[in-house]
Amino acid sequence: MKVLVSTSSFGKADPAPLDELKSKCEVKLNPYGRKLTTEEFADLTEDVCGVIAGVEQITREVLSKRPNIKVISRCGVGMDSVDREACADLGIKLTNTPEAPVASVAELTVTVMLDLIKNVSNMNASVKSGKWNKMTGLMLSGKKVGIIGFGRIGRRVSELLEAFGAEVGYTDIEKKDTACRFMEKAELLKWADIVTIHSSFCEEGEYIIGAKELELMKGGFLVNTSRGRFVDEDALYAALSSGSLAGAALDVFEKEPYEGKLSELENVILTPHVASSAKEGRAVMEMEAVRNLFEGLGI
């Protein structure tokens, strides 16, 4: 059986998942070292029966031309990059790995949040350039942190933040069984000192954080380790440049690798989509994706 591994980082943290996959399947790897375009995905899946998928868009149009695909095993949590209705209609088994990346993503979220409010990266760059520039930072203790999306990752982030003494509120499509305060999104944006996105869905062509939402976040900070397309990057650049937003930390972008103008700003921390890439968590996630694929293929 031939399968495609479309996620470009597969097997790099630990070779065991790739070795396990090769023990039962002929494996085709992503040759581009980045997220595939829809056209590249179509070309690479012409002769495979299964896919271990990254975050590339997998559309009904492509799937309808690939009756050979029987299983798509998402290596990660979010399923919004895959047309789930098309998979159901075409009889394609679709799975994900919802538990494996939770701790890694939550830890990176809090890491960049602390870096952002304490100016760690900026001071590091300053000292390395020969300058002794002491920058005044902020404390996470006592800050109001608003979480957009209170699933597994959002809940874990709240637990970590509470240990720092932060006050946590959240918004979601429904109220959760938690001591954290629930608010509608607009109220949350006005209330929070820091907003962090952990949603798994947004209507195509819309933003969770656009110009209107940024206007509500007067002087606040934004963190996004969820999906790049959830944030209007042009509106974010304008808000950060004007000072109406104090800072932002992004691990995900509308187009990756990122080459945009946010990299010009000192009040932005940019990381290359690595939130789920801690060695321990990545290896667990990839092995789970392999086993989901095997189960779907019946091997």
Backbone as CSV, one residue per row, in Angstrom:
resi,resn,N_x,N_y,N_z,CA_x,CA_y,CA_z,C_x,C_y,C_z
1,MET,0.838,-1.193,0.000,0.000,0.000,0.000,0.878,1.250,0.000
2,LYS,0.541,2.204,-0.854,1.314,3.441,-0.918,0.528,4.554,-0.231
3,VAL,1.236,5.319,0.606,0.603,6.425,1.322,1.459,7.675,1.178
4,LEU,0.802,8.822,1.306,1.491,10.111,1.280,1.556,10.688,2.684
5,VAL,2.731,11.188,3.066,2.875,11.993,4.273,3.042,13.431,3.803
6,SER,2.004,14.230,3.964,2.041,15.588,3.405,2.646,16.597,4.361
7,THR,2.653,16.305,5.657,3.246,17.240,6.616,4.765,17.173,6.512
8,SER,5.407,18.307,6.330,6.824,18.344,5.969,7.768,18.012,7.113
9,SER,7.293,18.076,8.359,8.180,17.842,9.503,8.082,16.426,10.056
10,PHE,7.332,15.578,9.392,7.066,14.234,9.909,8.361,13.433,10.057
11,GLY,8.544,12.833,11.240,9.698,11.982,11.492,10.961,12.704,11.899
12,LYS,10.937,14.032,11.939,12.152,14.781,12.256,12.419,14.839,13.758
13,ALA,11.371,14.900,14.566,11.555,14.919,16.017,11.977,13.557,16.533
14,ASP,11.437,12.506,15.920,11.723,11.133,16.317,11.449,10.263,15.090
15,PRO,12.398,9.428,14.658,12.191,8.631,13.447,11.223,7.462,13.631
16,ALA,10.860,7.143,14.876,10.050,5.951,15.130,8.711,5.939,14.380
17,PRO,7.937,7.048,14.350,6.666,7.000,13.617,6.846,6.721,12.123
18,LEU,7.872,7.319,11.511,8.118,7.084,10.088,8.580,5.647,9.860
19,ASP,9.411,5.140,10.743,9.850,3.741,10.634,8.664,2.799,10.757
20,GLU,7.759,3.090,11.684,6.558,2.269,11.863,5.700,2.301,10.603
21,LEU,5.558,3.466,10.004,4.766,3.594,8.782,5.393,2.801,7.642
22,LYS,6.717,2.886,7.509,7.421,2.188,6.437,7.407,0.670,6.608
23,SER,7.147,0.221,7.820,7.107,-1.225,8.062,5.921,-1.892,7.392
24,LYS,4.888,-1.110,7.059,3.686,-1.693,6.459,3.274,-1.034,5.143
25,CYS,3.871,0.116,4.826,3.435,0.863,3.642,4.624,1.373,2.834
26,GLU,4.381,1.570,1.540,5.316,2.322,0.715,5.002,3.795,0.940
27,VAL,6.009,4.567,1.324,5.770,5.930,1.791,6.285,6.957,0.797
28,LYS,5.419,7.906,0.462,5.793,9.062,-0.360,5.816,10.277,0.564
29,LEU,6.945,10.981,0.607,7.096,12.135,1.485,6.877,13.449,0.735
30,ASN,6.530,14.470,1.473,6.391,15.827,0.935,7.751,16.284,0.400
31,PRO,7.890,16.532,-0.900,9.197,16.893,-1.450,9.527,18.379,-1.360
32,TYR,8.595,19.190,-0.854,8.761,20.643,-0.913,9.252,21.262,0.399
33,GLY,9.147,20.543,1.506,9.599,21.069,2.780,8.751,22.202,3.319
34,ARG,7.478,22.250,2.926,6.541,23.300,3.359,5.124,22.801,3.154
35,LYS,4.153,23.642,3.551,2.760,23.269,3.334,2.465,23.144,1.849
36,LEU,1.790,22.084,1.470,1.459,21.858,0.064,0.335,22.782,-0.396
37,THR,0.393,23.166,-1.651,-0.751,23.830,-2.268,-1.774,22.754,-2.633
38,THR,-2.985,23.186,-2.936,-4.027,22.236,-3.329,-3.609,21.470,-4.577
39,GLU,-2.976,22.153,-5.524,-2.543,21.511,-6.761,-1.448,20.482,-6.491
40,GLU,-0.518,20.815,-5.611,0.557,19.877,-5.266,-0.003,18.649,-4.554
41,PHE,-0.975,18.878,-3.670,-1.612,17.754,-2.988,-2.282,16.825,-3.997
42,ALA,-2.966,17.415,-4.978,-3.630,16.606,-6.011,-2.619,15.770,-6.798
43,ASP,-1.507,16.384,-7.161,-0.480,15.670,-7.933,0.115,14.515,-7.146
44,LEU,0.357,14.737,-5.862,1.043,13.738,-5.039,0.139,12.591,-4.591
45,THR,-1.173,12.751,-4.715,-2.092,11.718,-4.232,-2.689,10.863,-5.347
46,GLU,-2.140,10.975,-6.538,-2.708,10.251,-7.678,-2.678,8.742,-7.494
47,ASP,-1.680,8.226,-6.744,-1.508,6.780,-6.648,-1.422,6.280,-5.212
48,VAL,-2.040,7.007,-4.265,-1.969,6.570,-2.870,-3.350,6.191,-2.348
49,CYS,-3.362,5.310,-1.360,-4.639,4.911,-0.764,-4.892,5.617,0.568
50,GLY,-3.847,6.237,1.114,-4.005,6.925,2.383,-3.093,8.126,2.484
51,VAL,-3.458,9.049,3.366,-2.685,10.281,3.560,-2.541,10.561,5.050
52,ILE,-1.322,10.826,5.489,-1.112,11.463,6.784,-0.963,12.945,6.479
53,ALA,-1.963,13.715,6.876,-2.115,15.084,6.386,-1.631,16.125,7.376
54,GLY,-1.125,17.231,6.812,-0.772,18.405,7.592,-1.923,19.380,7.582
55,VAL,-1.632,20.655,7.285,-2.664,21.696,7.330,-3.010,22.229,5.938
56,GLU,-2.579,21.525,4.897,-2.942,21.949,3.542,-4.446,21.796,3.324
57,GLN,-4.983,22.603,2.410,-6.403,22.532,2.097,-6.692,21.295,1.256
58,ILE,-7.609,20.472,1.751,-8.016,19.254,1.036,-9.477,19.445,0.663
59,THR,-9.722,19.702,-0.591,-11.038,20.139,-1.052,-11.850,19.003,-1.664
60,ARG,-13.151,19.240,-1.775,-14.040,18.281,-2.428,-13.614,18.058,-3.882
61,GLU,-13.220,19.134,-4.545,-12.825,19.026,-5.949,-11.678,18.041,-6.120
62,VAL,-10.683,18.139,-5.265,-9.545,17.216,-5.348,-9.968,15.796,-4.974
63,LEU,-10.687,15.665,-3.865,-11.071,14.344,-3.388,-11.959,13.607,-4.392
64,SER,-12.806,14.351,-5.085,-13.693,13.713,-6.068,-12.916,13.119,-7.234
65,LYS,-11.698,13.612,-7.444,-10.838,13.099,-8.514,-9.905,11.994,-8.015
66,ARG,-9.968,11.682,-6.719,-9.052,10.708,-6.129,-9.827,9.605,-5.407
67,PRO,-10.547,8.766,-6.174,-11.278,7.661,-5.540,-10.346,6.629,-4.904
68,ASN,-9.069,6.728,-5.217,-8.078,5.825,-4.627,-7.826,6.110,-3.144
69,ILE,-8.128,7.337,-2.673,-7.889,7.692,-1.277,-8.995,7.105,-0.400
70,LYS,-8.584,6.276,0.543,-9.534,5.629,1.445,-9.502,6.210,2.860
71,VAL,-8.338,6.745,3.253,-8.165,7.246,4.614,-7.350,8.535,4.597
72,ILE,-7.791,9.522,5.377,-6.987,10.718,5.654,-6.804,10.798,7.157
73,SER,-5.568,10.694,7.598,-5.240,10.752,9.013,-4.553,12.078,9.292
74,ARG,-5.293,13.021,9.902,-4.729,14.334,10.210,-3.752,14.230,11.365
75,CYS,-2.549,14.724,11.154,-1.541,14.768,12.215,-1.682,16.108,12.925
76,GLY,-2.611,16.173,13.878,-2.939,17.416,14.553,-4.380,17.409,15.006
77,VAL,-4.815,18.558,15.530,-6.151,18.657,16.109,-7.180,19.143,15.098
78,GLY,-6.913,20.298,14.487,-7.908,20.957,13.639,-8.272,20.155,12.408
79,MET,-9.547,20.215,12.054,-10.048,19.507,10.876,-10.587,20.473,9.828
80,ASP,-10.432,21.788,10.067,-11.043,22.766,9.177,-10.358,22.848,7.819
81,SER,-9.155,22.273,7.674,-8.473,22.288,6.382,-8.972,21.188,5.457
82,VAL,-9.768,20.274,5.988,-10.285,19.153,5.206,-11.792,19.312,5.024
83,ASP,-12.277,19.072,3.821,-13.721,19.105,3.567,-14.326,17.829,4.150
84,ARG,-14.825,17.948,5.364,-15.334,16.768,6.069,-16.593,16.201,5.424
85,GLU,-17.440,17.084,4.915,-18.659,16.598,4.252,-18.304,15.792,3.010
86,ALA,-17.293,16.250,2.271,-16.860,15.519,1.080,-16.316,14.151,1.468
87,CYS,-15.553,14.091,2.542,-15.024,12.801,3.006,-16.171,11.845,3.335
88,ALA,-17.186,12.353,4.041,-18.336,11.521,4.392,-19.080,11.057,3.135
89,ASP,-19.287,11.967,2.200,-20.009,11.629,0.975,-19.255,10.611,0.122
90,LEU,-17.926,10.710,0.137,-17.102,9.846,-0.718,-16.616,8.583,-0.012
91,GLY,-17.015,8.424,1.234,-16.639,7.221,1.972,-15.187,7.192,2.414
92,ILE,-14.576,8.366,2.593,-13.191,8.460,3.043,-13.169,8.563,4.566
93,LYS,-12.424,7.685,5.204,-12.300,7.727,6.659,-11.385,8.888,7.044
94,LEU,-11.836,9.711,7.991,-11.087,10.898,8.401,-10.870,10.870,9.904
95,THR,-9.618,10.973,10.325,-9.289,10.955,11.754,-8.336,12.102,12.084
96,ASN,-8.174,12.365,13.380,-7.198,13.355,13.831,-6.552,12.877,15.123
97,THR,-5.699,13.713,15.712,-4.989,13.348,16.946,-5.232,14.443,17.985
98,PRO,-6.408,14.468,18.583,-6.804,15.620,19.395,-6.046,15.804,20.703
99,GLU,-5.527,14.743,21.289,-4.905,14.861,22.605,-3.419,15.178,22.545
100,ALA,-2.715,14.620,21.560,-1.254,14.650,21.562,-0.624,16.036,21.624
101,PRO,-1.106,17.045,20.871,-0.403,18.331,20.866,-0.824,19.309,21.959
102,VAL,-1.750,18.928,22.821,-2.342,19.883,23.760,-1.287,20.539,24.645
103,ALA,-0.469,19.743,25.323,0.499,20.301,26.276,1.533,21.165,25.571
104,SER,2.006,20.710,24.404,3.033,21.451,23.676,2.526,22.817,23.222
105,VAL,1.333,22.855,22.641,0.769,24.120,22.157,0.495,25.070,23.325
106,ALA,-0.047,24.530,24.402,-0.337,25.364,25.571,0.941,25.961,26.159
107,GLU,1.992,25.152,26.238,3.249,25.653,26.797,3.865,26.737,25.922
108,LEU,3.851,26.548,24.597,4.409,27.591,23.732,3.578,28.874,23.822
109,THR,2.272,28.721,23.943,1.398,29.889,24.072,1.796,30.749,25.262
110,VAL,1.975,30.114,26.406,2.347,30.858,27.607,3.787,31.375,27.493
111,THR,4.659,30.614,26.841,6.042,31.050,26.646,6.113,32.352,25.865
112,VAL,5.435,32.404,24.714,5.500,33.627,23.900,4.728,34.765,24.547
113,MET,3.719,34.428,25.328,2.987,35.462,26.057,3.909,36.158,27.058
114,LEU,4.672,35.379,27.798,5.625,35.933,28.752,6.730,36.708,28.039
115,ASP,7.244,36.141,26.961,8.276,36.819,26.159,7.769,38.185,25.692
116,LEU,6.537,38.192,25.230,5.947,39.404,24.675,5.822,40.507,25.719
117,ILE,5.265,40.186,26.879,5.008,41.240,27.860,6.253,41.628,28.652
118,LYS,7.283,40.777,28.617,8.514,41.068,29.357,9.675,41.499,28.454
119,ASN,9.433,41.579,27.135,10.447,42.055,26.177,11.706,41.196,26.148
120,VAL,11.568,39.913,26.380,12.744,39.032,26.447,13.494,38.996,25.118
121,SER,12.793,38.761,24.034,13.460,38.663,22.728,14.119,39.978,22.331
122,ASN,13.439,41.095,22.603,14.013,42.393,22.258,15.273,42.688,23.069
123,MET,15.256,42.358,24.358,16.444,42.590,25.173,17.583,41.639,24.796
124,ASN,17.242,40.426,24.447,18.257,39.474,23.981,18.958,40.006,22.740
125,ALA,18.173,40.495,21.772,18.749,41.059,20.546,19.592,42.284,20.843
126,SER,19.131,43.098,21.792,19.851,44.313,22.147,21.209,44.001,22.766
127,VAL,21.231,43.087,23.732,22.494,42.717,24.383,23.462,42.096,23.380
128,LYS,22.950,41.236,22.508,23.812,40.594,21.511,24.376,41.590,20.503
129,SER,23.701,42.722,20.344,24.201,43.751,19.426,25.119,44.758,20.131
130,GLY,25.427,44.488,21.410,26.353,45.341,22.142,25.713,46.454,22.933
131,LYS,24.394,46.422,23.069,23.682,47.468,23.806,23.185,46.925,25.147
132,TRP,23.248,47.746,26.175,22.771,47.370,27.503,21.495,48.160,27.780
133,ASN,20.412,47.727,27.118,19.163,48.470,27.135,18.140,47.741,27.997
134,LYS,17.952,48.236,29.215,16.998,47.608,30.125,15.591,48.084,29.799
135,MET,14.728,47.125,29.380,13.353,47.467,29.022,12.410,47.061,30.148
136,THR,11.485,47.907,30.448,10.510,47.602,31.494,9.436,46.674,30.946
137,GLY,9.239,45.556,31.635,8.222,44.603,31.215,6.996,44.658,32.119
138,LEU,6.110,43.722,31.918,4.877,43.617,32.691,4.821,42.260,33.375
139,MET,3.987,42.151,34.392,3.773,40.870,35.063,2.526,40.187,34.522
140,LEU,2.603,38.873,34.408,1.432,38.100,34.014,0.451,37.990,35.178
141,SER,0.986,37.980,36.375,0.146,37.976,37.578,-0.766,39.199,37.583
142,GLY,-2.055,38.951,37.762,-3.019,40.040,37.803,-3.578,40.462,36.462
143,LYS,-2.992,39.979,35.368,-3.490,40.347,34.043,-4.783,39.591,33.735
144,LYS,-5.636,40.243,32.948,-6.861,39.616,32.460,-6.566,38.997,31.099
145,VAL,-6.684,37.671,31.013,-6.374,36.963,29.767,-7.652,36.360,29.201
146,GLY,-7.976,36.739,27.979,-9.159,36.225,27.301,-8.803,35.131,26.327
147,ILE,-9.443,33.982,26.466,-9.180,32.827,25.608,-10.340,32.668,24.633
148,ILE,-10.031,32.701,23.344,-11.044,32.475,22.311,-10.963,31.015,21.884
149,GLY,-11.950,30.230,22.270,-11.952,28.791,22.001,-11.501,28.044,23.240
150,PHE,-12.436,27.394,23.914,-12.123,26.772,25.201,-12.248,25.253,25.112
151,GLY,-11.552,24.690,24.102,-11.473,23.238,23.985,-10.314,22.708,24.808
152,ARG,-9.713,21.618,24.350,-8.629,20.981,25.107,-7.460,21.938,25.332
153,ILE,-7.025,22.608,24.256,-5.856,23.487,24.367,-6.194,24.739,25.165
154,GLY,-7.321,25.364,24.865,-7.716,26.560,25.598,-7.833,26.304,27.088
155,ARG,-8.390,25.159,27.444,-8.544,24.816,28.860,-7.184,24.606,29.518
156,ARG,-6.260,23.943,28.798,-4.931,23.723,29.358,-4.183,25.054,29.533
157,VAL,-4.330,25.949,28.572,-3.725,27.283,28.704,-4.267,27.981,29.946
158,SER,-5.555,27.868,30.190,-6.155,28.517,31.363,-5.555,27.975,32.656
159,GLU,-5.288,26.685,32.700,-4.697,26.075,33.896,-3.291,26.614,34.143
160,LEU,-2.514,26.749,33.074,-1.161,27.286,33.218,-1.197,28.747,33.652
161,LEU,-2.113,29.511,33.082,-2.204,30.937,33.408,-2.638,31.168,34.849
162,GLU,-3.533,30.351,35.322,-4.002,30.499,36.690,-2.869,30.280,37.692
163,ALA,-1.906,29.424,37.320,-0.752,29.203,38.192,0.107,30.461,38.321
164,PHE,0.035,31.342,37.329,0.764,32.617,37.377,-0.031,33.714,38.096
165,GLY,-1.263,33.421,38.438,-2.095,34.424,39.096,-2.836,35.319,38.137
166,ALA,-2.963,34.896,36.877,-3.744,35.662,35.906,-5.234,35.397,36.102
167,GLU,-6.050,36.357,35.709,-7.500,36.194,35.715,-7.930,35.780,34.319
168,VAL,-8.604,34.651,34.208,-8.906,34.081,32.904,-10.395,34.148,32.596
169,GLY,-10.700,34.642,31.398,-12.048,34.591,30.854,-12.004,33.907,29.501
170,TYR,-13.156,33.497,28.995,-13.156,32.798,27.711,-14.441,33.065,26.941
171,THR,-14.352,32.810,25.633,-15.545,32.779,24.807,-15.502,31.524,23.953
172,ASP,-16.671,30.969,23.685,-16.774,29.729,22.908,-18.187,29.678,22.350
173,ILE,-18.460,28.670,21.540,-19.798,28.550,20.978,-20.825,28.145,22.039
174,GLU,-20.321,27.635,23.175,-21.206,27.284,24.283,-20.461,27.433,25.605
175,LYS,-21.187,27.618,26.680,-20.577,27.717,27.997,-20.047,26.351,28.416
176,LYS,-18.908,26.378,29.116,-18.262,25.149,29.548,-18.379,25.001,31.066
177,ASP,-18.148,23.800,31.523,-18.141,23.525,32.954,-16.783,23.931,33.521
178,THR,-16.644,25.177,33.904,-15.376,25.721,34.374,-15.635,26.915,35.290
179,ALA,-14.667,27.191,36.149,-14.772,28.364,37.023,-14.404,29.641,36.290
180,CYS,-13.817,29.523,35.093,-13.448,30.707,34.315,-14.713,31.424,33.819
181,ARG,-14.599,32.720,33.699,-15.740,33.551,33.320,-16.028,33.469,31.828
182,PHE,-17.275,33.214,31.466,-17.696,33.198,30.062,-18.171,34.586,29.644
183,MET,-17.743,35.006,28.436,-18.200,36.272,27.858,-18.410,36.104,26.364
184,GLU,-19.270,36.927,25.796,-19.351,37.008,24.345,-18.048,37.630,23.835
185,LYS,-17.722,37.393,22.576,-16.407,37.789,22.073,-16.134,39.286,22.218
186,ALA,-17.077,40.122,21.856,-16.856,41.574,21.927,-16.576,42.016,23.358
187,GLU,-17.315,41.470,24.303,-17.108,41.798,25.711,-15.723,41.335,26.168
188,LEU,-15.337,40.143,25.744,-14.038,39.585,26.112,-12.898,40.457,25.592
189,LEU,-13.011,40.905,24.350,-11.958,41.719,23.744,-11.787,43.052,24.473
190,LYS,-12.881,43.633,24.919,-12.818,44.888,25.670,-12.237,44.670,27.067
191,TRP,-12.519,43.526,27.646,-12.134,43.212,29.030,-10.669,42.807,29.169
192,ALA,-10.146,42.055,28.198,-8.853,41.391,28.359,-7.660,42.321,28.130
193,ASP,-6.600,42.086,28.904,-5.310,42.709,28.638,-4.564,41.929,27.548
194,ILE,-4.781,40.630,27.539,-4.139,39.730,26.572,-5.214,38.807,26.013
195,VAL,-5.225,38.622,24.707,-6.159,37.703,24.049,-5.358,36.610,23.350
196,THR,-5.754,35.367,23.563,-5.086,34.255,22.898,-6.119,33.385,22.190
197,ILE,-5.822,33.000,20.946,-6.777,32.277,20.100,-6.493,30.776,20.131
198,HIS,-7.533,29.999,20.451,-7.421,28.537,20.440,-8.664,27.902,19.833
199,SER,-9.241,28.609,18.890,-10.417,28.112,18.192,-9.999,27.098,17.131
200,SER,-10.946,26.295,16.685,-10.665,25.328,15.624,-11.439,25.623,14.352
201,PHE,-12.245,26.711,14.355,-13.079,26.960,13.176,-13.365,28.445,13.018
202,CYS,-13.414,28.852,11.765,-13.839,30.200,11.393,-14.402,30.108,9.983
203,GLU,-15.497,30.800,9.718,-16.097,30.768,8.385,-15.074,31.214,7.336
204,GLU,-15.044,30.521,6.227,-14.113,30.845,5.151,-14.302,32.292,4.718
205,GLY,-13.186,33.009,4.581,-13.234,34.404,4.163,-13.477,35.385,5.289
206,GLU,-13.654,34.897,6.499,-13.847,35.760,7.650,-12.657,35.624,8.601
207,TYR,-12.581,36.535,9.568,-11.515,36.505,10.566,-12.107,36.440,11.968
208,ILE,-11.426,35.750,12.853,-11.787,35.816,14.262,-11.338,37.162,14.828
209,ILE,-10.156,37.609,14.388,-9.642,38.921,14.773,-9.353,39.727,13.518
210,GLY,-10.211,40.690,13.246,-10.028,41.607,12.130,-9.933,43.033,12.651
211,ALA,-10.084,43.994,11.765,-9.945,45.400,12.144,-10.936,45.800,13.235
212,LYS,-12.173,45.346,13.126,-13.204,45.690,14.109,-12.853,45.149,15.482
213,GLU,-12.372,43.914,15.515,-12.017,43.296,16.797,-10.779,43.951,17.405
214,LEU,-9.808,44.289,16.566,-8.598,44.944,17.060,-8.912,46.312,17.654
215,GLU,-9.895,46.970,17.115,-10.301,48.274,17.632,-10.814,48.160,19.067
216,LEU,-11.400,47.008,19.400,-11.915,46.794,20.753,-10.803,46.511,21.760
217,MET,-9.655,46.071,21.258,-8.542,45.651,22.123,-7.579,46.802,22.393
218,LYS,-8.052,47.906,22.834,-7.228,49.099,23.019,-6.035,48.810,23.932
219,GLY,-4.828,48.899,23.358,-3.614,48.767,24.157,-3.274,47.368,24.591
220,GLY,-3.980,46.364,24.121,-3.766,44.994,24.566,-2.740,44.230,23.755
221,PHE,-2.642,42.928,24.066,-1.724,42.024,23.385,-2.520,40.880,22.756
222,LEU,-2.030,40.370,21.628,-2.691,39.269,20.931,-1.703,38.123,20.728
223,VAL,-2.148,36.898,20.996,-1.350,35.694,20.744,-2.167,34.763,19.857
224,ASN,-1.544,34.239,18.800,-2.223,33.264,17.938,-1.315,32.083,17.667
225,THR,-1.655,30.940,18.269,-0.962,29.682,17.983,-1.945,28.680,17.389
226,SER,-3.035,29.180,16.798,-4.120,28.328,16.324,-4.090,28.138,14.809
227,ARG,-4.621,29.116,14.060,-4.639,29.066,12.601,-4.286,30.458,12.069
228,GLY,-3.443,30.517,11.061,-3.032,31.791,10.509,-4.171,32.580,9.917
229,ARG,-5.098,31.904,9.289,-6.177,32.605,8.598,-7.209,33.203,9.556
230,PHE,-7.055,32.971,10.853,-7.991,33.531,11.823,-7.738,35.010,12.097
231,VAL,-6.558,35.524,11.701,-6.188,36.909,11.993,-5.937,37.677,10.697
232,ASP,-6.511,38.846,10.581,-6.267,39.735,9.444,-4.891,40.378,9.652
233,GLU,-3.889,39.902,8.937,-2.519,40.354,9.167,-2.310,41.814,8.778
234,ASP,-2.997,42.294,7.758,-2.875,43.703,7.379,-3.447,44.611,8.466
235,ALA,-4.604,44.227,8.996,-5.208,45.009,10.080,-4.346,44.949,11.336
236,LEU,-3.748,43.789,11.584,-2.874,43.640,12.743,-1.643,44.536,12.603
237,TYR,-1.057,44.572,11.415,0.107,45.430,11.180,-0.255,46.901,11.438
238,ALA,-1.406,47.313,10.950,-1.834,48.701,11.142,-2.018,49.024,12.621
239,ALA,-2.624,48.109,13.370,-2.856,48.332,14.794,-1.547,48.380,15.576
240,LEU,-0.616,47.500,15.235,0.677,47.471,15.925,1.523,48.684,15.557
241,SER,1.468,49.093,14.309,2.251,50.251,13.848,1.770,51.538,14.480
242,SER,0.469,51.654,14.658,-0.096,52.888,15.209,-0.010,52.930,16.724
243,GLY,0.250,51.777,17.344,0.306,51.722,18.799,-1.026,51.451,19.455
244,SER,-2.086,51.265,18.669,-3.384,50.965,19.268,-3.424,49.553,19.850
245,LEU,-2.504,48.703,19.399,-2.292,47.386,19.994,-0.855,47.345,20.482
246,ALA,-0.646,46.878,21.719,0.690,46.934,22.318,1.654,45.928,21.716
247,GLY,1.173,44.739,21.379,2.073,43.730,20.847,1.332,42.484,20.422
248,ALA,2.027,41.614,19.708,1.429,40.358,19.249,2.494,39.285,19.142
249,ALA,2.067,38.049,19.306,2.934,36.886,19.098,2.183,35.912,18.201
250,LEU,2.802,35.552,17.083,2.162,34.677,16.102,3.047,33.474,15.807
251,ASP,2.431,32.303,15.821,3.127,31.079,15.417,2.591,30.570,14.087
252,VAL,1.483,31.139,13.629,0.810,30.685,12.413,0.460,31.888,11.549
253,PHE,0.397,31.661,10.213,0.255,32.765,9.275,-0.641,32.352,8.114
254,GLU,-1.217,33.351,7.458,-2.090,33.060,6.312,-1.321,32.356,5.199
255,LYS,-0.069,32.773,4.975,0.784,32.115,3.997,2.093,31.750,4.677
256,GLU,2.475,30.485,4.568,3.706,30.018,5.191,4.620,29.389,4.142
257,PRO,5.943,29.601,4.227,6.666,30.409,5.204,6.273,31.882,5.124
258,TYR,6.291,32.550,6.276,5.870,33.944,6.348,6.969,34.875,5.850
259,GLU,6.587,35.827,4.989,7.544,36.799,4.451,6.977,38.224,4.500
260,GLY,6.000,38.450,5.362,5.293,39.723,5.368,5.916,40.802,6.225
261,LYS,5.224,41.929,6.285,5.771,43.138,6.895,5.687,43.153,8.415
262,LEU,5.013,42.195,9.038,5.015,42.122,10.493,6.421,41.901,11.039
263,SER,7.272,41.298,10.227,8.651,41.033,10.650,9.463,42.318,10.816
264,GLU,8.935,43.433,10.344,9.626,44.720,10.490,9.435,45.332,11.880
265,LEU,8.473,44.824,12.640,8.077,45.463,13.888,8.757,44.832,15.098
266,GLU,9.124,45.679,16.051,9.766,45.190,17.278,8.766,44.656,18.299
267,ASN,7.510,45.047,18.165,6.511,44.608,19.140,5.764,43.359,18.681
268,VAL,6.436,42.546,17.871,5.864,41.289,17.398,6.882,40.163,17.599
269,ILE,6.407,39.020,18.098,7.210,37.804,18.166,6.666,36.837,17.124
270,LEU,7.525,36.353,16.255,7.123,35.443,15.183,7.886,34.135,15.316
271,THR,7.160,33.020,15.316,7.773,31.693,15.326,7.215,30.888,14.156
272,PRO,7.990,29.935,13.599,7.629,29.283,12.334,6.729,28.051,12.460
273,HIS,5.528,28.249,13.023,4.525,27.182,13.142,5.101,25.957,13.860
274,VAL,5.527,26.170,15.096,6.192,25.115,15.860,5.475,24.767,17.162
275,ALA,4.277,25.290,17.388,3.620,25.110,18.681,3.454,23.651,19.077
276,SER,3.190,22.788,18.110,2.981,21.364,18.428,4.244,20.538,18.226
277,SER,5.382,21.213,18.026,6.596,20.513,17.599,7.585,20.185,18.705
278,ALA,7.177,20.251,19.971,8.047,19.750,21.029,8.326,18.276,20.753
279,LYS,9.563,17.850,20.930,9.953,16.490,20.533,9.038,15.431,21.123
280,GLU,8.760,15.560,22.431,7.959,14.523,23.076,6.538,14.492,22.507
281,GLY,5.912,15.659,22.413,4.540,15.725,21.929,4.423,15.393,20.458
282,ARG,5.411,15.845,19.653,5.362,15.593,18.216,5.445,14.102,17.922
283,ALA,6.334,13.399,18.624,6.490,11.963,18.392,5.209,11.206,18.730
284,VAL,4.568,11.590,19.830,3.313,10.950,20.229,2.233,11.213,19.188
285,MET,2.147,12.454,18.721,1.138,12.834,17.738,1.324,12.082,16.427
286,GLU,2.570,11.996,15.968,2.832,11.316,14.698,2.566,9.816,14.793
287,MET,2.923,9.206,15.917,2.650,7.779,16.079,1.151,7.523,16.122
288,GLU,0.410,8.407,16.769,-1.043,8.272,16.803,-1.627,8.395,15.401
289,ALA,-1.076,9.312,14.591,-1.549,9.472,13.215,-1.267,8.217,12.387
290,VAL,-0.116,7.597,12.591,0.233,6.360,11.880,-0.741,5.244,12.257
291,ARG,-1.012,5.111,13.523,-1.901,4.034,13.973,-3.336,4.266,13.517
292,ASN,-3.756,5.530,13.463,-5.081,5.835,12.908,-5.157,5.445,11.434
293,LEU,-4.062,5.689,10.715,-4.014,5.322,9.290,-4.093,3.811,9.126
294,PHE,-3.299,3.093,9.909,-3.311,1.630,9.829,-4.711,1.084,10.116
295,GLU,-5.351,1.616,11.146,-6.699,1.148,11.515,-7.683,1.423,10.391
296,GLY,-7.573,2.614,9.794,-8.472,2.954,8.697,-8.288,2.090,7.482
297,LEU,-7.048,1.699,7.221,-6.749,0.835,6.066,-6.922,-0.646,6.384
298,GLY,-7.118,-0.956,7.661,-7.296,-2.350,8.060,-6.040,-3.171,7.991
299,ILE,-4.902,-2.542,8.324,-3.619,-3.274,8.264,-2.906,-3.242,9.622
